[in-house]
């Protein structure tokens, strides 16, 4: 039996984000956002780097993924999208990513910008609000 996709869709991982992690191109900015959340949940650094715009890869710090992978990413909420469809060149996805680390839980809110690079969606950047920690 296959496991549910971490992105919160009603699909199994293999039929949802697993296809993108295996090499299929995400058709929309939201699909890429969901697949990147699943990559954080599954600690797939290679996918996260592969789906980042070169400028985002250049800004990445070695400890960024290590810190993110120390958390259990438990739920994704898509708050809003703008553009990012199959015929668009750019898109924006605002989301809330829920996490747990030991006894602490919290929410990271970000508005991510995406664009096409050689025809495929990539993550460009995303101003984040500080993670809200709950106990």
N, C-alpha and C positions, 0 to 999 in steps of 0.2 A: 504494500500500500504506500502511495506517495504522500509526502507531507504537504500541508498547505503552504502557499507562497507567503513569505514574510511581509510582502507589500500590502497584504490585507485584501487582495482580490479573493473571489470565491474559487479560484482555480488552484490546482496543484502546482507546486513549484516548477516542475518540469514543463508544464504547459503554459507557464506564465514567465516569470523572470529568468527561470532556468534556461529558456531558449535564448534569451539575450546574453546571458553569461556564457553560453556555449558558442556564441558568435553571430547570431541573428541580429540585424539592425533594429533598434527601437523605432517604431513608425512615428512617434510623437514625443514632444518634450516631456509630457507627463509620464509616458511609458518609460522613458529613460530615467526620470526621477524615481519612479517606483523601483526600477531595476537597480539603481544605485543604492536606495535604502536597503533592498534585499542583499546587496553586496556588502554593505556595512554589517548587516545582521549575520551574514555568513563569513565575514572576515576575508573577503575576496579583494585583496589589494590590487592585483593585476587588472581586474575589471575596472576598478575605480580609476586607476591611472590611464587605462586604455580609453575610457570614456570622458576624460578631462581634456579640455582645450590645452594646447601647448603652453599658453600663458598661465593657466591654472596649475599645470604640472610644475612650472618654473617657480611658482610661489609656495608650493607645498614644502612643509618642513618635515624632517624625518620623524619627529615625535607626534605629528598630527594623527596619523593612522594608528599608531600605537595607543594613544589616548582614546581614540574612538573605538578601537577594538577591545578595550578594557571594559566597555559598557555592553550590556545586553540590550539591543534595540528591539523593543517590544511591540510597537504599533506605529503606523503611519497614518496621518490625516492630511489629505489634500484640501487646503483651504480655498484656493482660487488658482485659476490658470488664465493666462492671456496669450493669445496666439499659440504657437507651438504645434500646430496641426500638420497634417501630411504635406500640405502645400506651402507651409511657412518656412522662412529662413531663420527666424528667431522666435523664442518663446520664454515665458516667465511662469514659474510654478511656486506658489507660496504653500508651505507645508508646516506641519508640526510632527516632529519625530520624538516619540516617547522612549525613555530608556530606564534601565535599572542597573545599579552598580552596588552590590552588597545590599545593605538595608536602605539605601537611598534610591529615590526615583525622581525623574524630572522630565522636562519637555524642552526640546530645542526647536525654536521657530526660525525659519529662514525663508527668504524670497530669493530663489535661485534663477539665474539667467542661463539660457541655453541657446546654442546656435548650431548651424550645420557646418561641418568641416569635411570637405570632400564628400558631401552628400549625406553624411551621418550626423545625428544629433550628438553634441558634446556639452558637458557642463563648463560654463565660463567662470562664474563667480556667484556669490550670494551673501549679501549682508545678513548677518544673523543677529538675533536678539539673544542676550545672554540666556543660557539654559536656566530654567526655573527649577529649582530643587525642591523636592517634597520629601517628607520623612514618612 
